[in-house]
Amino acid sequence: MTRKKKIPFLPLLLTFLALLCGLALGACSHYLDQKHNQAFETYADSLFRQEILTSTINLHYTLAFPEQYGIQDPTPSLSFPGADDSSRRRRALEDQLEDLKNLSSRRLSRSNRIALDTLRLVTGTELSSTGMELLQEPLSPSLGIQAQLPVLLAEYTFRTRQDIEDYLQLLSLTDSYFRQILDFEQEKAVQGLFMSDASLCRIQEQCRSLISDPSHNYLESIFSDKISAFPDLTAREKNGYLNRHREILEDHFLPAYQLLIDGLEELKGTGSNENGLCWLKGGKDYYRYLLRSQSGLYEEPNQIRERLQEQLKADSLEMQSLLSENPELLSASLTARPALEDPGEILKALREQITEDFPSLSASSYEVKYVHPDLKEYLSPAFYLTPPVDTMSPNTIYINPAASLEGTELYTTLAHEGFPGHLYQTLYFAGTNPPAIRHIMGTGGYIEGWATYIESFAYGYAQKDPALSRLLWLNRSLNLGLCSLLDMGIHYYGWTEEDTFSFLSSFGITDRNAVKEIFRYTVETPGNYLKYYMGYLSILDLRTEMEKELGKNFDLKEFHRTVLEIGPCPFPVLRKYTRELLLS
């Protein structure tokens, strides 16, 4: 018998081949991952550019240096999409959604997967609203275009001489822009969807106040201040700009507001509905869309209402218990004041106070400004002006002296707008280097929900007494909860002004004039309160869910870090990735 020769190197050879194969597959996998991520980022960037080019104001407030994104010398524009654009809009959204569905998320980075999931959900939501365009209301006394446009023009930053030219061009387009809006309102009237006379008169009154003294329009004084401060302009150039600005105001801007006043007057009496959206054809479906698009909520309205009622009951019982145990808290709440009163000192203190509950933020500069005296009646009590996404500066918190904020209210408002609210959240998320498209998606529920959620901490930062700070927060929560239930009652369940009075009376609010004003404001701003309060409750519920599942392993600061790093998105997306990150 012959002995077979031994082959001693075969196992080593096989091992070597396996290693080579593994390396090859790894390299291939890495290549594919990189390829897929680059493809998605290219597509997302194209959507980003497409979106911000819809309006020069959008572009200017989003990018300080658009040329770095391949945007060269865009033509200044102001345009309002009419109802006749519905079919074109539907086709565009259908194509976009199909593109997004064809993109595979399996090989994407987590950041890109979050962006893709958000884009799919937001695009699908917008697609569901096609055919309902006439139910939107571009004009309203509080949040309408006629109220917001002057503020956006006044705050328009002059970084370059081209910015000045673009601003002047935008100003000259105001009259044609308002004609487009009036055409839209006329179509609403034809379809029986026009506003009530009460809202119409409030808008007209607002417009008249804006143009009541043409020789002292606030845009003129603000423009003069900015031109004076602009570097390297000769006296002749400054005078030239001032004269051009005055002429455009007289020839286009002021006539635009008179055009709006006159056009609305012609439509007076054509709006028969003085109640909520559900009284209009398709109004309930449109309200569902608003809950999703504005608030990021995808539960059914009945589920949302039940959650609101549940929280209202819980807060009421807790407040009763606190006052029963500490009756003196009621009088203390009326006089409670924090140790600090200066806005700058409060923000400095907040940056230090939040470190126990929230992750640290790299060094960032910010400033507090007071709104221009001529803008006091048009602006909210305080606001954070979001910086361009390519600079993330300047970071400015504005305080409106007309609001007379003081004490605990000032403290918690600065927390809402500053640390750990809007300013902090914006900068923290920007530090994760997300795709640019993430900065401009409609995610108001997350943004305002976060700023409301942190208020529950802010009362504790403002007051040393835990029981007192809790009582103050419960009072705030109850107010927001009542307003949110009113919003749903009026717009989805058909509550009238009398129904609203009956509801508020059960909570001790019996002033007819106050109820009338609350009802009117809620009618004019559907879904607005839900962004804040249901946004807060959605984050709170997610925290509670994680606490239950993680038990003693739950870390509050780590939860906050996770929510911040995921960033603004609809709440189904936030829940999915919070669970993925914390439970993996």
Secondary structure, 3 states (H helix, E strand, C coil): CCCCCCCCCHHHHHHHHHHHHHHHHHHHHHHHHHHHHHHHHHHHHHHHHHHHCCCHHHHHHHCCCHHHHCCCCCCCCCCCCCHHHHHHHHHHHHHHHHHHHHCCCCCCCHHHHHHHHHHHHHHHHHHHCCCCHHHCCCCCCCCCHHHHHHHHHHCCCCCCHHHHHHHHHHHHCHHHHHHHHHHHHHHHHHCCCCCCHHHHHHHHHHHHHHHCCHHHCHHHHHHHHHHHHCCCCCHHHHHHHHHHHHHHHHHHHHHHHHHHHHHHHHHCCCCCCCCCHHHCCCHHHHHHHHHHHHHCCCCCHHHHHHHHHHHHHHHHHHHHHHHHHCCCHHHHHHHCCCCCCCHHHHHHHHHHHHHHCCCCCCCCCCEEEECCHHHCCCCCCEEEECCCCCCCCCCEEEECHHHCCCHHHHHHHHHHHCCCCHHHHHHHHHCCCCCHHHHHCCCHHHHHHHHHHCHHHHHHHHCCCHHHHHHHHHHHHHHHHHHHHHHHHHHCCCCCHHHHHHHHHCCCCCCHHHHHHHHHHHHHCCCHHHHHHHHHHHHHHHHHHHHHHHHHHCCHHHHHHHHHHHCCCCHHHHHHHHHHHHHC
